[in-house]
Amino acid sequence: MWRLLLWLIAAVPLVAHAQDGAPRLQTLEADIREVMRADALDIEDPLKVFAFVLNALPDRVTVHPTENYYYFRFLHRGTPYAGNLRIEVSDKPAVLHFAYYRTQTPWHPEAKATEIALNEAQGVTLEKQDRLHYRVCYGGKSVAFAL
């Protein structure tokens, strides 16, 4: 339990900013409640993890200058995970790549990433809006990515 508390203190920001610019208070009690909450995410199924990530995003996101990688992180049953969505842009049609992995902690080494290229075969569409704007759609959710 102490390891969990130390990880939470080190890895989870205690203050995040709300959209109006004012800080948003986060408490250790709420963080522990989140870690202890049971969830139904099948972490072994990359398409289900992709759906979870996409559904958690707002309708429009900005991909900062990181070679078109959009980074994310989340806790699953108390274990930290990180990953990215990457829109590969070239002379060929754009490709959406999705990767995630268990992050390194003092009691778990970093795990090999689960990676998948997503396309219409999995029900995922990637629509080019213009040179630096793409729309990703899956299962009724649509997110605009501004590169």
KEKE-3310 file (N, C-alpha, C; in steps of 0.2 Angstrom, whole numbers, plus 5000, padded with zeros to 4 digits):
npx = (5004:5010:5019:5010:5004:5016:5019:5007:5009:5020:5018:5005:4998:4994:4988:4978:4974:4959:4947:4944:4955:4957:4965:4962:4957:4964:4963:4972:4964:4954:4961:4966:4953:4950:4960:4957:4945:4935:4936:4930:4939:4947:4962:4971:4966:4969:4961:4950:4956:4960:4947:4943:4952:4950:4936:4938:4944:4942:4931:4940:4957:4974:4989:5004:5021:5028:5032:5020:5014:5002:5001:4996:4990:4985:4977:4975:4967:4975:4988:5000:4998:5004:5004:5002:4994:4997:4998:5003:5009:5012:5017:5009:4992:4987:4991:4984:4992:4992:4998:5002:5007:5013:5019:5035:5038:5044:5042:5038:5045:5047:5036:5035:5028:5011:5006:4997:4991:4978:4963:4950:4947:4946:4936:4939:4940:4950:4951:4956:4956:4962:4979:4985:4975:4965:4952:4947:4937:4927:4916:4905:4911:4920:4935:4943:4960:4972:4987)
npy = (4994:5006:5008:5010:5023:5031:5030:5037:5049:5054:5052:5056:5071:5083:5095:5101:5112:5120:5123:5136:5142:5143:5134:5116:5107:5092:5077:5066:5056:5055:5050:5038:5032:5031:5022:5010:5007:4996:4991:4988:4987:4978:4975:4968:4968:4977:4984:4987:4995:5005:5010:5014:5025:5034:5037:5044:5056:5073:5081:5088:5088:5094:5090:5091:5098:5084:5074:5070:5062:5058:5059:5049:5044:5033:5025:5008:4997:5001:5001:5010:5015:5020:5028:5031:5039:5039:5048:5044:5052:5053:5052:5042:5036:5042:5034:5027:5024:5015:5013:5006:5004:4996:5006:5010:5006:5006:4993:4986:4982:4992:4987:4979:4987:4986:4986:4993:4995:5004:5003:5003:4990:4986:4994:5007:5024:5035:5051:5063:5080:5092:5098:5097:5093:5080:5067:5055:5041:5030:5018:5027:5038:5052:5061:5076:5079:5090:5093)
npz = (5000:5004:4993:4983:4987:4987:4973:4968:4973:4967:4953:4949:4945:4957:4956:4943:4929:4927:4913:4913:4918:4931:4945:4947:4960:4965:4975:4986:4991:4981:4971:4976:4977:4963:4959:4966:4960:4952:4935:4918:4907:4895:4895:4887:4874:4860:4852:4860:4870:4862:4859:4871:4874:4863:4865:4877:4874:4870:4857:4848:4846:4849:4841:4847:4842:4839:4830:4825:4835:4847:4864:4878:4894:4907:4922:4925:4935:4945:4939:4930:4914:4897:4881:4864:4850:4833:4818:4803:4790:4773:4756:4753:4757:4773:4788:4803:4819:4834:4850:4866:4883:4898:4911:4918:4935:4952:4955:4944:4929:4914:4901:4885:4871:4866:4849:4835:4819:4813:4803:4791:4791:4804:4808:4809:4804:4795:4791:4779:4782:4778:4774:4787:4796:4802:4804:4815:4817:4826:4830:4832:4838:4835:4832:4830:4824:4825:4818)
capx = (5000:5014:5022:5005:5004:5022:5018:5002:5011:5025:5016:4999:4998:4989:4984:4978:4971:4952:4947:4943:4961:4958:4967:4957:4959:4963:4965:4974:4958:4950:4966:4965:4947:4951:4965:4954:4939:4935:4934:4929:4943:4951:4969:4974:4963:4971:4955:4946:4960:4959:4940:4943:4956:4946:4930:4940:4946:4937:4930:4946:4964:4980:4995:5010:5026:5031:5032:5013:5012:4998:5003:4991:4992:4979:4978:4971:4967:4981:4994:5000:5000:5005:5004:5001:4991:5001:4995:5008:5008:5017:5014:5004:4987:4989:4990:4984:4995:4990:5002:5001:5012:5013:5025:5040:5037:5049:5040:5037:5049:5043:5034:5035:5022:5006:5005:4993:4989:4971:4960:4943:4946:4944:4930:4942:4942:4955:4949:4960:4952:4967:4985:4987:4969:4963:4947:4947:4931:4926:4910:4901:4915:4924:4939:4948:4967:4975:4994)
capy = (5000:5012:5009:5014:5030:5034:5031:5042:5056:5055:5051:5059:5078:5085:5101:5102:5118:5119:5126:5143:5145:5142:5127:5111:5103:5084:5075:5059:5052:5054:5046:5031:5029:5029:5016:5005:5006:4990:4993:4982:4987:4972:4978:4964:4969:4984:4988:4989:5000:5011:5013:5018:5031:5038:5039:5048:5062:5078:5081:5090:5088:5097:5086:5096:5095:5077:5070:5068:5057:5061:5055:5049:5040:5031:5020:5002:4993:5003:5000:5015:5014:5026:5026:5036:5038:5043:5048:5043:5056:5053:5052:5037:5037:5042:5028:5028:5019:5015:5009:5007:4999:4997:5011:5007:5008:5003:4986:4983:4985:4994:4982:4980:4990:4983:4991:4991:5000:5004:5005:5001:4983:4986:4999:5014:5028:5041:5056:5069:5086:5096:5096:5096:5091:5073:5065:5048:5039:5023:5016:5032:5043:5056:5066:5079:5079:5096:5092)
capz = (5000:5004:4987:4979:4989:4984:4966:4967:4975:4962:4946:4948:4947:4962:4954:4936:4928:4923:4907:4915:4920:4938:4946:4949:4965:4965:4981:4986:4992:4975:4967:4978:4975:4956:4958:4968:4957:4947:4928:4914:4901:4893:4893:4882:4868:4858:4849:4866:4873:4858:4860:4878:4873:4859:4869:4883:4871:4867:4850:4845:4850:4846:4842:4847:4837:4841:4824:4824:4841:4852:4869:4883:4900:4911:4926:4924:4941:4949:4935:4925:4906:4893:4874:4859:4843:4828:4811:4798:4784:4768:4750:4752:4761:4780:4792:4811:4823:4841:4854:4873:4887:4906:4912:4923:4942:4955:4956:4938:4923:4908:4897:4878:4869:4861:4844:4830:4814:4813:4797:4790:4793:4811:4808:4811:4798:4796:4785:4779:4781:4774:4775:4794:4800:4801:4808:4817:4818:4827:4835:4834:4841:4830:4835:4825:4826:4822:4818)
cpx = (5004:5017:5016:5004:5010:5021:5013:5005:5016:5023:5009:4999:4993:4985:4984:4973:4964:4952:4946:4950:4963:4961:4961:4960:4958:4966:4968:4969:4955:4955:4966:4959:4947:4955:4961:4947:4940:4933:4934:4934:4947:4957:4973:4972:4965:4965:4950:4949:4959:4952:4940:4946:4952:4940:4932:4942:4940:4936:4935:4952:4969:4986:5001:5016:5030:5031:5025:5011:5008:4998:4997:4994:4985:4981:4973:4972:4974:4988:4994:5002:5001:5005:5004:4997:4996:4998:5001:5006:5014:5014:5009:4998:4989:4987:4989:4987:4993:4995:5001:5006:5011:5019:5029:5038:5043:5048:5038:5042:5045:5042:5034:5028:5018:5005:5001:4992:4982:4968:4953:4942:4944:4938:4932:4943:4946:4954:4953:4956:4956:4974:4987:4981:4966:4957:4947:4940:4931:4920:4906:4904:4919:4928:4943:4955:4970:4983:4998)
cpy = (5006:5013:5013:5021:5034:5035:5037:5049:5058:5056:5055:5067:5080:5091:5101:5108:5116:5123:5134:5146:5144:5135:5123:5107:5095:5082:5067:5054:5050:5049:5039:5028:5027:5023:5010:5003:5000:4993:4987:4982:4981:4975:4974:4964:4976:4988:4991:4995:5006:5014:5017:5025:5036:5041:5044:5055:5067:5078:5084:5091:5091:5092:5091:5093:5090:5072:5066:5062:5061:5057:5055:5044:5039:5026:5014:4998:4995:5003:5006:5013:5021:5024:5032:5034:5042:5042:5049:5047:5055:5054:5047:5039:5037:5035:5030:5022:5020:5011:5011:5002:5001:5001:5008:5010:5005:4995:4983:4986:4987:4988:4984:4982:4986:4988:4988:4996:4999:5006:5003:4994:4982:4991:5006:5018:5034:5045:5062:5075:5091:5094:5094:5095:5084:5072:5058:5047:5032:5022:5022:5038:5046:5061:5069:5080:5085:5095:5098)
cpz = (5000:4997:4982:4981:4987:4977:4965:4968:4970:4955:4945:4950:4952:4960:4946:4935:4924:4917:4908:4917:4927:4940:4948:4954:4964:4972:4981:4987:4986:4971:4969:4977:4968:4955:4961:4965:4952:4940:4924:4907:4900:4890:4888:4875:4865:4855:4855:4869:4869:4858:4866:4877:4869:4862:4874:4880:4870:4860:4846:4849:4846:4847:4841:4843:4840:4836:4823:4829:4845:4858:4875:4889:4904:4916:4925:4930:4945:4945:4930:4918:4903:4886:4870:4853:4839:4821:4807:4792:4780:4762:4749:4757:4769:4783:4800:4814:4830:4845:4862:4877:4894:4907:4918:4929:4945:4956:4950:4932:4918:4903:4890:4876:4865:4856:4838:4825:4813:4806:4797:4791:4800:4813:4810:4804:4800:4790:4785:4778:4777:4776:4782:4799:4797:4806:4809:4819:4820:4832:4837:4837:4836:4834:4830:4828:4822:4823:4818)
residu = (MET:TRP:ARG:LEU:LEU:LEU:TRP:LEU:ILE:ALA:ALA:VAL:PRO:LEU:VAL:ALA:HIS:ALA:GLN:ASP:GLY:ALA:PRO:ARG:LEU:GLN:THR:LEU:GLU:ALA:ASP:ILE:ARG:GLU:VAL:MET:ARG:ALA:ASP:ALA:LEU:ASP:ILE:GLU:ASP:PRO:LEU:LYS:VAL:PHE:ALA:PHE:VAL:LEU:ASN:ALA:LEU:PRO:ASP:ARG:VAL:THR:VAL:HIS:PRO:THR:GLU:ASN:TYR:TYR:TYR:PHE:ARG:PHE:LEU:HIS:ARG:GLY:THR:PRO:TYR:ALA:GLY:ASN:LEU:ARG:ILE:GLU:VAL:SER:ASP:LYS:PRO:ALA:VAL:LEU:HIS:PHE:ALA:TYR:TYR:ARG:THR:GLN:THR:PRO:TRP:HIS:PRO:GLU:ALA:LYS:ALA:THR:GLU:ILE:ALA:LEU:ASN:GLU:ALA:GLN:GLY:VAL:THR:LEU:GLU:LYS:GLN:ASP:ARG:LEU:HIS:TYR:ARG:VAL:CYS:TYR:GLY:GLY:LYS:SER:VAL:ALA:PHE:ALA:LEU)
# end
